[in-house]
Structures are given as C-alpha cells and as structure tokens.
Amino acid sequence: MANASRMSSYQRREQLIRVGRSLFASKGFESVSVEEIAAHAKVSKPIVYEHFGGKEGLYAVIVDREMRSLTETLFDALSENGDAHPRQIVEHTTLALFTYIEEHSEGFQVLVRDSPSTADSQSSFYSLWGDVCLRVEEVLEQWFKRQHLPTKYVGHYAQMLVGMTVFTGQYWANQRSTLSREELAALTVNLAWHGLSRLEPKPSLIFDEDDDMALEVGGNTNQEDDGLEEIVSAVPSTARSGKVDARERKRMLKEAEKAQKEAKRAQLAAERAQQRAMLASAKAKEISEQLEATTAPTEEYKPTPDVPESERCAGDDAEPAAH
C-alpha cells in the first residue's frame, strides 16, 4: 500500500509510533496486528517491519519513550531540596502525575495495560512505581523521625500513598471526569496529607467484626461512660494491691484494651458531631444569605402630616389658572 505523500525515514518512524500508540492504548497489545498498524498509517506491512521488526519492536519503543517521560516528570517533582516541606513534595508529585496523565493520555493507557510476555520487566510500568515508592519512603522516613513516629512500617505507608495516587489517576483518566488536574490533586492530597498528619504511633482497629456497639452521631454517650465505670469497678482489690496472677492480668489487659477502643469511639463520635454542627451552621448561613438576597426591601408607608392653615403658602388654595 503506497502512501501518496513521501516522508523522511525519521518522519515515517514518528508516524508509526503515533499510530501504534493510539492503537495499543485503545485495544491493547494482543488485539493489534501489523496489518492494522500499516492500514492506519497507509503504508505496506514491510515498512513496519523495516523500522521496528514487528509490532513487538514498535511496542517496546513506545513503552520506553513513555517510561522515560513519566520517570523524568515524577523524579523532578520528588527531587525537592532537603528543606522542602513533605506536603510540598506530595503536592508537586501528585500534580506532576496527573499532568502527565492529562497530556499523555494514550501513553498512560499503554503503560497501564497488560504488557506482552516479551517485554523487559525492568522497564515495565510497575518497576517504575517500585522506584517511586523507594523515593517516597525516603521522604516519609525523614518526616516520621521529625514527628517521633516509628519508621518500621514506612515502606508500607509509601506503597499506600503511591497506590492511592496511581489508581486515582487511572480512574480519572477512564471516567473522563470534569475535575481539573489541580482539583483532583487537591482532593488526593487532602486525603493523603490529613491522614499522614494524624498518624497514631500504634494504630489499631477500634471496631471488632462482631461488635455492634458502633456509636452513632447523636446517640447516648452516657452509655460509653457507664461502660467505663463498670470496667473500673470490676477491677478486684487484689489488682489494686498489686497482687495479680497471670490469668487475672490477662483479663485486665483485655478490659483495658476494650476501654481504649470505646474511648476512641467516643472521640470519633465527637469529631463527627462537630463536623455535622459545622455543616449545619454553614447551611443556615447560606439559607440566610439567600433569603436576604431574594427579599426586596419595602418602603414603610408614612402618611402626609396635616399642615396647619396658618403655615400654608398663599397659593396653596388658589384655583389653577385657566389656559
């Protein structure tokens, strides 16, 4: 199939890369054939083989190019100076990823799709995220130390942050959301940062699987207080005197753990109640402003006062002149 327009070797190669990237992004590697690539580029099959040796070679070039572009984008954002605040690094890196997704939508789709078995695993998409996680881990470790938090599980937190951001970006790209990249980055950082800024040194689940005592907002918080009083009163005198055997100690530890969970529930309920109060206050203010804006001011009727006859002007009672 001859092309009406002649291109240089470089131009033809770039054209085939654009065509291949679009097809691989929309259909996946396995569903695209050399014939289809040639047909879309309006060239013969031998031209594709001449430049890339087949669709595998074309795919490898596309992946390598997109990987280099994404790697440079992310590591530029992650290479903040040592004095940069961790939130600044999180914001810049998140926005950098979403910018790449928006400006290289087809390239991103190629990267997140299943790669062929012949692809080099060291240059794969998930290998890149492993490198990114290592860099994020370094940033978090410094932050954890400054906050006097244990660094034992900092690698897990890095994986959580990166995974949350990547899958959010993928969802955003697939859904064609109306959110701008800046708005999406703000939402992501809001969840990530406020979670990081309130980390507990020793986190635990406060709601058991068989526990139906979850406190609802507006519920009776006195029940929580009664439960704590029962726990305190249940401690035997032997415990207060310091004479506790192993079995009793184990039971007391369980009771203490239960009391701690109930305290966390109460704190969570208080936070929810505060949030609802703030929302209600904002709603009331909004309604009040709407009422003020839609209610037109009415002038109060004021009757004209009677003017004494002595104060009237001479011409007040005069008949109007005839014309």
DOMAR-887288 format. One line per field, with one value per residue (C-alpha): x, y, z. Coordinates in nm, 3 decimals, padded with zeros to 5 digits. Example, Ala and Ser with C-alpha at 12.3 -4.5 7.8 and 13.67 -1.06 7.14 Angstrom:
// DOMAR-887288
c1 <- c(01.230|01.367) $
c2 <- c(-00.450|-00.106) $
c3 <- c(00.780|00.714) $
This chain:
// DOMAR-887288
c1 <- c(00.000|00.174|00.138|00.063|00.291|00.660|00.819|01.173|01.277|01.250|00.905|00.780|00.912|00.740|00.417|00.423|00.489|00.187|-00.036|00.088|00.048|-00.312|-00.399|-00.222|-00.394|-00.743|-00.722|-00.424|-00.112|-00.263|-00.556|-00.344|-00.188|00.085|-00.174|-00.387|-00.089|00.008|-00.350|-00.389|-00.052|-00.142|00.178|00.260|00.345|00.714|00.753|00.654|00.896|01.170|01.150|01.067|01.094|00.728|00.468|00.677|00.957|00.715|00.551|00.889|00.988|00.658|00.682|01.044|00.961|00.663|00.857|01.139|00.893|00.700|01.016|01.165|00.836|00.800|01.160|01.186|00.895|01.042|01.385|01.290|01.562|01.609|01.433|01.110|00.807|00.682|00.339|00.502|00.667|00.338|00.154|00.414|00.446|00.070|00.013|00.305|00.148|-00.196|-00.037|00.136|-00.190|-00.374|-00.107|-00.005|-00.339|-00.264|00.085|-00.053|-00.313|-00.037|00.159|-00.129|-00.249|-00.112|00.229|00.334|00.542|00.836|00.860|01.157|01.032|01.297|01.143|00.785|00.531|00.524|00.901|00.884|00.640|00.876|01.145|00.899|00.795|01.159|01.196|00.868|00.986|01.297|01.085|00.844|01.122|01.264|00.916|00.841|01.164|01.083|00.737|00.884|00.689|00.822|00.976|00.930|00.638|00.730|00.765|00.403|00.287|00.484|00.311|-00.028|00.036|00.167|-00.102|-00.379|-00.249|-00.188|-00.525|-00.700|-00.529|-00.625|-00.988|-00.985|-00.849|-01.101|-01.403|-01.318|-01.410|-01.486|-01.244|-00.933|-00.595|-00.547|-00.882|-00.808|-00.462|-00.615|-00.862|-00.589|-00.351|-00.633|-00.692|-00.326|-00.187|-00.453|-00.419|-00.042|-00.056|-00.268|-00.095|-00.105|00.225|00.049|-00.261|-00.532|-00.880|-01.137|-01.442|-01.439|-01.605|-01.865|-01.906|-02.245|-02.174|-02.065|-02.164|-02.394|-02.379|-02.639|-02.652|-02.639|-02.280|-02.367|-02.368|-01.998|-01.934|-02.137|-01.932|-01.605|-01.733|-01.824|-01.474|-01.312|-01.538|-01.474|-01.103|-01.062|-00.898|-00.609|-00.522|-00.518|-00.297|-00.050|-00.121|-00.231|-00.181|-00.119|-00.482|-00.615|-00.352|-00.455|-00.819|-00.735|-00.532|-00.830|-01.056|-00.810|-00.793|-01.171|-01.186|-00.931|-01.138|-01.451|-01.266|-01.162|-01.521|-01.634|-01.367|-01.470|-01.835|-01.740|-01.547|-01.842|-02.079|-01.852|-01.841|-02.220|-02.252|-02.018|-02.213|-02.544|-02.405|-02.278|-02.615|-02.803|-02.575|-02.625|-03.005|-02.996|-02.789|-03.026|-03.325|-03.158|-03.072|-03.422|-03.629|-03.681|-03.686|-04.030|-04.078|-04.284|-04.597|-04.582|-04.899|-04.853|-04.891|-05.161|-05.020|-05.177|-05.372|-05.151|-04.841|-04.983|-04.850|-05.077|-05.105|-05.186|-05.564|-05.564|-05.750|-05.526|-05.503|-05.706|-05.509) $
c2 <- c(00.000|00.313|00.642|00.944|01.168|01.095|01.116|01.101|00.793|00.989|01.126|00.780|00.634|00.902|00.848|00.476|00.546|00.778|00.526|00.236|00.427|00.514|00.155|-00.003|00.244|00.173|-00.201|-00.343|-00.513|-00.854|-00.715|-00.507|-00.659|-00.538|-00.524|-00.285|-00.063|-00.048|00.024|00.315|00.457|00.397|00.205|-00.154|-00.414|-00.431|-00.065|-00.153|-00.446|-00.230|00.028|-00.187|-00.554|-00.610|-00.490|-00.609|-00.373|-00.086|-00.153|-00.161|00.176|00.333|00.196|00.306|00.658|00.692|00.546|00.795|01.084|00.975|00.894|01.238|01.405|01.222|01.233|01.603|01.655|01.417|01.580|01.875|02.027|01.897|02.197|02.139|02.055|01.696|01.826|02.036|01.723|01.530|01.810|01.855|01.482|01.424|01.714|01.601|01.256|01.395|01.640|01.353|01.155|01.450|01.545|01.187|01.008|00.748|00.683|00.633|00.386|00.189|00.171|00.057|-00.214|-00.568|-00.583|-00.871|-01.152|-01.045|-00.702|-00.628|-00.640|-00.390|-00.120|-00.203|00.032|-00.140|-00.137|00.241|00.257|00.045|00.310|00.588|00.409|00.390|00.766|00.833|00.602|00.818|01.132|00.972|00.831|01.179|01.309|01.023|01.086|01.454|01.360|01.095|00.818|00.463|00.407|00.030|00.036|00.344|00.129|00.019|00.379|00.469|00.190|00.311|00.669|00.578|00.317|00.555|00.826|00.598|00.426|00.760|00.893|00.581|00.615|00.984|00.902|00.624|00.817|01.136|01.331|01.702|01.761|01.952|01.803|02.072|01.989|01.616|01.673|01.884|01.606|01.343|01.548|01.636|01.268|01.169|01.458|01.482|01.110|01.139|01.439|01.249|00.913|00.716|00.566|00.235|00.211|-00.044|-00.128|00.009|-00.176|-00.555|-00.774|-00.900|-00.562|-00.394|-00.113|00.143|00.481|00.681|01.058|01.194|00.868|00.832|00.895|00.822|00.454|00.482|00.646|00.377|00.108|00.266|00.292|-00.077|-00.165|00.042|-00.101|-00.455|-00.437|-00.656|-00.534|-00.774|-00.576|-00.251|-00.405|-00.527|-00.899|-01.015|-01.363|-01.428|-01.510|-01.202|-00.986|-01.115|-01.041|-00.691|-00.623|-00.723|-00.495|-00.210|-00.266|-00.265|00.060|00.216|00.120|00.264|00.586|00.608|00.552|00.836|01.060|00.962|01.035|01.376|01.458|01.354|01.562|01.862|01.816|01.794|02.106|02.295|02.177|02.276|02.619|02.672|02.563|02.801|03.086|03.002|02.997|03.326|03.489|03.357|03.500|03.838|03.837|03.741|03.957|04.303|04.591|04.750|05.116|05.180|05.388|05.727|05.941|06.304|06.517|06.782|07.129|07.399|07.657|07.936|07.768|07.715|07.921|08.179|07.998|07.657|07.707|07.910|07.777|07.672|07.933|07.870|07.837) $
c3 <- c(00.000|-00.118|00.058|-00.158|00.046|00.083|00.428|00.550|00.746|01.073|00.987|00.892|01.217|01.424|01.231|01.304|01.672|01.689|01.511|01.721|02.049|01.964|01.870|02.168|02.402|02.272|02.203|02.391|02.259|02.183|01.982|01.744|01.432|01.198|00.920|01.127|01.206|00.839|00.732|00.973|00.865|00.497|00.432|00.345|00.611|00.509|00.611|00.969|00.974|00.824|01.104|01.408|01.313|01.402|01.649|01.946|01.850|01.796|02.133|02.309|02.162|02.268|02.623|02.657|02.540|02.775|03.066|03.023|03.003|03.312|03.509|03.444|03.538|03.869|03.983|03.905|04.145|04.403|04.391|04.608|04.820|05.172|05.327|05.135|05.347|05.293|05.192|04.921|04.782|04.797|04.617|04.344|04.278|04.270|04.033|03.816|03.772|03.688|03.444|03.265|03.252|03.100|02.847|02.757|02.787|02.519|02.654|03.005|02.876|02.703|03.029|03.250|03.011|03.033|02.867|02.640|02.785|02.570|02.734|02.957|03.316|03.429|03.211|03.299|03.445|03.781|03.808|03.784|04.073|04.277|04.224|04.307|04.626|04.736|04.692|04.875|05.151|05.197|05.225|05.472|05.686|05.742|05.823|06.063|06.252|06.292|06.423|06.657|06.484|06.442|06.097|06.096|05.851|05.649|05.336|05.369|05.401|05.087|04.894|05.019|04.910|04.566|04.505|04.607|04.374|04.075|04.087|04.139|03.827|03.633|03.743|03.648|03.301|03.238|03.364|03.172|03.483|03.464|03.751|03.652|03.737|04.002|04.165|04.160|04.307|04.585|04.671|04.672|04.884|05.122|05.199|05.198|05.399|05.667|05.714|05.750|05.981|06.234|06.235|06.557|06.678|06.750|06.527|06.593|06.468|06.712|06.575|06.607|06.344|06.591|06.758|06.711|06.957|06.698|06.833|06.608|06.595|06.833|07.028|07.404|07.502|07.864|07.776|07.699|08.036|08.214|08.042|08.155|08.512|08.508|08.390|08.663|08.934|08.808|08.893|09.203|09.517|09.456|09.143|09.335|09.598|09.335|09.381|09.034|08.891|08.520|08.438|08.612|08.444|08.102|08.175|08.293|07.979|07.766|07.966|07.929|07.554|07.536|07.732|07.499|07.194|07.349|07.424|07.058|06.952|07.174|07.028|06.675|06.755|06.894|06.577|06.362|06.572|06.535|06.158|06.141|06.354|06.120|05.815|05.975|06.065|05.710|05.567|05.796|05.692|05.324|05.360|05.549|05.275|05.008|05.193|05.224|04.854|04.735|04.971|04.818|05.069|05.111|05.195|05.503|05.436|05.602|05.585|05.489|05.803|05.810|05.759|05.977|05.782|05.913|05.762|05.417|05.130|04.982|04.655|04.802|04.787|04.470|04.172|03.887|03.620|03.309|02.990) $
